[in-house]
Amino acid sequence: MIFRVALAELRKARFKKRFWVLFIVMGVLVPLLQVLAAYFITRSVDGSSLDGGGNVSSAIAQNAATAFSLTRNFLGAALPFFILPIAAITGSFLIGEERGFKMWKVILVAQPNRPGVLTGKFLAGVTLLSMLILAAAVSSAVIGFLANLLLFQVPLQGDWGTLLPLLLLQCLVVAAPLALSMLLSSLIASPAMSLIGTVLLPSILEGIALLSISSQLNQVTPLNAPFQALKIQNLLQEIPRYFLTRNLNLGTGFAGSSASGGLFGGGGGGFGGGGNNPFNNLVSFSWSEIGWSVMVSAVYAAAFALLFWLAWRRRDVLD
């Protein structure tokens, strides 16, 4: 029954223009804009004193106009801006739209197994978001391959062995904002307010948490001032590790480290050797941090899913 509900929701989603628009924006317009920007920049510096014998043009093309670079940039730079909005739109489609058309009483009469219906909808939401992310990534890769073949002709290279697992893990992490969106769509009658809440509420609550750190200051004296500053500094470094928004974007560190390596290191004609990379201390990537982010996101997803189920335990259904 769960899979029947999920398949029904996926069939229904095929005819929703919002998901096609999201795919076109993420998977077509964003990579095309990067390719056009790279093309005009490389044409501007080509043959000039700024080109450095073709190194600058090659580095720009490799970091903004190949299959690997466009896919990497989508995961690490574009998707962080879209992940909460697409989760909010999907959750509103699965829960809020039924509420808007007053369909819940019909659905739960036809399918009295309430846990099965809700689980099927959640499974459909995760599948739909995963398909949207993977389709946009594939589209970015295709556009990058064609752009490099027709315009740039730079060597093809990239750490696909790291990028592909990150994409798959990102598809799992979206379960957390999706569960939040479904929860808010269950509690808030207005679809617009549930959308805004999903996008803004995590950042607002996290900002309040950061501001509350200042209340941890005890009475400051000349003797304990350095220790108080160290305490606040440690809290500011530790507490954000538990924030939802910080752990949703798995590819940011990988995109930054690989892009800076290509521009300034041995990634295909940069500005110098790996020791000359000025961004080494600004971007970092490690699988231990990825594992932490996945674990934190899973805890948030479980918490939101539990609250979502508790909101639906009452006997009456949402109007």
ChimeraX attribute file (.defattr): number of C-alpha atoms within 10 A of each C-alpha:
attribute: neighborCount
match mode: 1-to-1
recipient: residues
	/A:1	12
	/A:2	17
	/A:3	15
	/A:4	14
	/A:5	20
	/A:6	24
	/A:7	17
	/A:8	13
	/A:9	20
	/A:10	17
	/A:11	12
	/A:12	12
	/A:13	19
	/A:14	12
	/A:15	10
	/A:16	11
	/A:17	10
	/A:18	15
	/A:19	18
	/A:20	14
	/A:21	11
	/A:22	18
	/A:23	20
	/A:24	15
	/A:25	15
	/A:26	23
	/A:27	27
	/A:28	17
	/A:29	13
	/A:30	17
	/A:31	31
	/A:32	20
	/A:33	13
	/A:34	17
	/A:35	25
	/A:36	14
	/A:37	16
	/A:38	20
	/A:39	19
	/A:40	11
	/A:41	15
	/A:42	20
	/A:43	12
	/A:44	13
	/A:45	15
	/A:46	18
	/A:47	13
	/A:48	11
	/A:49	9
	/A:50	13
	/A:51	15
	/A:52	15
	/A:53	13
	/A:54	17
	/A:55	18
	/A:56	21
	/A:57	25
	/A:58	23
	/A:59	25
	/A:60	25
	/A:61	29
	/A:62	31
	/A:63	27
	/A:64	26
	/A:65	35
	/A:66	31
	/A:67	26
	/A:68	24
	/A:69	27
	/A:70	31
	/A:71	31
	/A:72	31
	/A:73	24
	/A:74	24
	/A:75	25
	/A:76	22
	/A:77	18
	/A:78	18
	/A:79	22
	/A:80	18
	/A:81	11
	/A:82	16
	/A:83	21
	/A:84	25
	/A:85	20
	/A:86	25
	/A:87	27
	/A:88	27
	/A:89	24
	/A:90	27
	/A:91	30
	/A:92	27
	/A:93	24
	/A:94	22
	/A:95	22
	/A:96	29
	/A:97	16
	/A:98	17
	/A:99	21
	/A:100	16
	/A:101	9
	/A:102	14
	/A:103	14
	/A:104	18
	/A:105	16
	/A:106	11
	/A:107	14
	/A:108	13
	/A:109	10
	/A:110	9
	/A:111	14
	/A:112	12
	/A:113	13
	/A:114	15
	/A:115	14
	/A:116	17
	/A:117	20
	/A:118	20
	/A:119	18
	/A:120	20
	/A:121	26
	/A:122	25
	/A:123	19
	/A:124	25
	/A:125	26
	/A:126	23
	/A:127	19
	/A:128	21
	/A:129	22
	/A:130	21
	/A:131	14
	/A:132	19
	/A:133	27
	/A:134	21
	/A:135	16
	/A:136	25
	/A:137	28
	/A:138	15
	/A:139	21
	/A:140	28
	/A:141	23
	/A:142	20
	/A:143	22
	/A:144	26
	/A:145	19
	/A:146	15
	/A:147	21
	/A:148	21
	/A:149	14
	/A:150	9
	/A:151	12
	/A:152	20
	/A:153	16
	/A:154	17
	/A:155	12
	/A:156	14
	/A:157	13
	/A:158	18
	/A:159	12
	/A:160	12
	/A:161	8
	/A:162	12
	/A:163	18
	/A:164	15
	/A:165	11
	/A:166	21
	/A:167	21
	/A:168	13
	/A:169	16
	/A:170	24
	/A:171	19
	/A:172	17
	/A:173	26
	/A:174	26
	/A:175	27
	/A:176	25
	/A:177	28
	/A:178	30
	/A:179	27
	/A:180	29
	/A:181	33
	/A:182	30
	/A:183	26
	/A:184	28
	/A:185	28
	/A:186	22
	/A:187	15
	/A:188	14
	/A:189	15
	/A:190	15
	/A:191	22
	/A:192	14
	/A:193	13
	/A:194	26
	/A:195	26
	/A:196	16
	/A:197	19
	/A:198	27
	/A:199	23
	/A:200	13
	/A:201	14
	/A:202	17
	/A:203	16
	/A:204	12
	/A:205	12
	/A:206	18
	/A:207	13
	/A:208	11
	/A:209	15
	/A:210	15
	/A:211	11
	/A:212	11
	/A:213	15
	/A:214	12
	/A:215	9
	/A:216	11
	/A:217	13
	/A:218	10
	/A:219	8
	/A:220	12
	/A:221	9
	/A:222	6
	/A:223	8
	/A:224	12
	/A:225	14
	/A:226	11
	/A:227	11
	/A:228	17
	/A:229	13
	/A:230	12
	/A:231	14
	/A:232	16
	/A:233	12
	/A:234	11
	/A:235	15
	/A:236	16
	/A:237	9
	/A:238	11
	/A:239	13
	/A:240	16
	/A:241	15
	/A:242	15
	/A:243	20
	/A:244	21
	/A:245	19
	/A:246	17
	/A:247	20
	/A:248	24
	/A:249	23
	/A:250	25
	/A:251	24
	/A:252	22
	/A:253	19
	/A:254	23
	/A:255	24
	/A:256	21
	/A:257	17
	/A:258	21
	/A:259	23
	/A:260	23
	/A:261	25
	/A:262	24
	/A:263	25
	/A:264	24
	/A:265	21
	/A:266	16
	/A:267	20
	/A:268	21
	/A:269	21
	/A:270	25
	/A:271	18
	/A:272	15
	/A:273	14
	/A:274	17
	/A:275	10
	/A:276	13
	/A:277	18
	/A:278	12
	/A:279	14
	/A:280	15
	/A:281	8
	/A:282	10
	/A:283	15
	/A:284	15
	/A:285	16
	/A:286	9
	/A:287	12
	/A:288	9
	/A:289	15
	/A:290	20
	/A:291	14
	/A:292	14
	/A:293	23
	/A:294	22
	/A:295	14
	/A:296	21
	/A:297	25
	/A:298	18
	/A:299	14
	/A:300	21
	/A:301	21
	/A:302	16
	/A:303	15
	/A:304	22
	/A:305	21
	/A:306	13
	/A:307	15
	/A:308	21
	/A:309	17
	/A:310	11
	/A:311	14
	/A:312	17
	/A:313	11
	/A:314	9
	/A:315	6
	/A:316	8
	/A:317	13
	/A:318	19
	/A:319	12
